[in-house]
Amino acid sequence: MLDRYLRRRWRDHWEVPDLRQEAYVRVYEAAILEKPFNPKHFLFQVARNLMIDRSRRKNVVSFDSFADFDGMEIDDDQPTAEQSTAVRQEMRLLRAAIGNLPPRCREVVTLRKIEGLSQREVATKMGITEDTVERQVANGIRLLRKLLHPHHPSLAPDTDLRTGQFKVLSK
């Protein structure tokens, strides 16, 4: 079924076996991490994305290659294997970055931004003022940006992660 799908949509028929093999490899690699909800849809979505990637690399896009994509009965709401993997990697990085925050800052950020408690609820639960919650959240977000994007120019000041204090760099 996949072979027929690729042959109908890819004009260079000699590349079909490579596309098919690459689709199977990507589906297999993604399935190791998490079984797809709808395997058939997932396989065809991966094949479609492979054809689009190959067309982009060739820098010559034939409209015939994409003629039937709109008429297909494949649900585009499902994330691709690449998107799912990227999201999982980003979540791991975020969890690690949150784990590197100072303890009180980590707890405030977790309660406010992850668990969705209001500023007042966090203050009451932790026995601190709402102003302290606001400062801790702002400081936590700043530290997370620095941890997750260390080379971003607007995050130039160095930060001591144990205390959450910024160190002033000499020019």
Residue pairs with C-beta under 8 A, 6 or more apart in sequence:
2 20
2 23
2 43
2 44
2 47
3 16
3 20
5 44
5 47
6 16
6 19
6 20
6 47
6 51
7 13
7 16
8 68
9 51
9 65
9 66
9 68
9 69
10 16
10 19
10 51
10 65
11 62
11 64
11 65
15 54
19 47
19 50
19 51
19 54
20 47
22 50
23 43
23 46
23 47
23 50
24 43
26 46
26 50
26 81
26 82
27 36
27 39
27 42
27 43
27 46
27 81
29 81
30 36
30 42
30 46
30 81
30 84
30 85
31 39
33 84
33 85
33 88
34 84
34 88
36 42
36 78
36 81
37 78
38 75
38 78
41 74
41 75
41 78
42 78
42 81
44 72
44 74
45 74
45 76
45 78
45 80
46 80
46 81
48 69
48 72
48 74
49 80
49 82
51 65
52 66
55 61
55 62
55 65
55 66
79 87
93 148
94 144
94 148
97 143
97 144
97 147
97 148
98 106
98 109
98 110
98 144
99 106
100 143
100 147
100 161
101 109
101 140
101 143
101 144
101 161
101 164
102 161
102 162
102 163
102 164
104 126
104 136
105 136
105 139
105 140
105 143
105 164
106 140
107 126
108 122
108 126
108 133
108 136
108 137
108 140
109 136
109 137
109 140
109 141
109 144
111 117
111 121
111 122
111 125
111 126
112 119
112 122
112 133
112 137
113 137
113 140
113 141
117 125
119 130
119 133
119 134
119 137
120 130
122 128
122 133
123 129
123 130
123 132
123 133
126 133
139 164
140 164
142 155
142 159
143 159
143 161
143 164
145 152
145 155
146 155
146 159
147 161
149 155
156 169
157 166
157 167
157 168
157 169
158 166
158 167
158 169
159 165
159 166
159 167
160 166
160 167
